[in-house]
Amino acid sequence: MIIEKVLNNNVVVINENNIEQIVMGRGIAFQKKVGDNLDESKIDKVFTLTDKEVAGKFQELLVSIPMEHIELGEEIVTYARTKLGKKLNDTIYISLVDHIDTAITRSKEGINIKNFLLWDIKRFYKTEYEIGLNSLAIIKEKTGISLEDDEAGFIALHIVNAEMEEDKMHDVYQITKVMQEITNIVKYEFKIEFDEDSVYFYRFITHLKFFAQRLIEGRTYGDGEDDELLEIVMMKYHNAYSCVMKISDFIQKKYFYSISDEEKVYLTIHIERIVYKTN
């Protein structure tokens, strides 16, 4: 392995078979320069990021962040991928490592940031929030620093962001806000409290997550109208459909987004199920 770029004493860039890789290891680049052979016995981690822009930003981050914080971020990303059993966008290495470094620095300075979406994150992203809580335990074990549960919520949102393959954190905040608004309309319309551990609630919020994502991106669901199906749903689930129309009016006025008939059908069915099962 030939060193192509030295980022710091612990991180170098190599090129294997025309694939750029970021290689980490304590003291791996000590007294080394470009063109030298790499001591493979010192390698701890190897990152192969296929997106060149992401790889470039990650390299910039590695120069300014302590090795311990980078290792923490990598351990948490690996844990999250294993727990979720799915691929996460490579941008998670940038956003999460940067956030962990910032959170630890803030904590040392006695600055705690409140997460005003924490309650909704616990409801809508239970698995990701659980990963966030376990991440705090990892950080405490490795650094001795105890972070507030608010940070578990922030970590959860970074993971959700990577699941959706988006690179704009504000989109996740907005998606969560739309989900909150719709669940509140249903809750007050039927005067119910959701069983947030039920499979019906899980299915409902999963549908809302993707609906909200389409809304933010300006995409509509379905490519045609099914008037017959909509008519059947309107008649069979009258109260649920009436609630959907209130949701539709709210979304139109606030976000200038028209909910398609197909979307109304699915929303009505989900609301009917969750209300019926809750009652």
Order of alpha helices (4+ residues) and beta strands (2+ residues): beta-beta-beta-beta-alpha-alpha-alpha-alpha-alpha-alpha-alpha-alpha-alpha-alpha-alpha
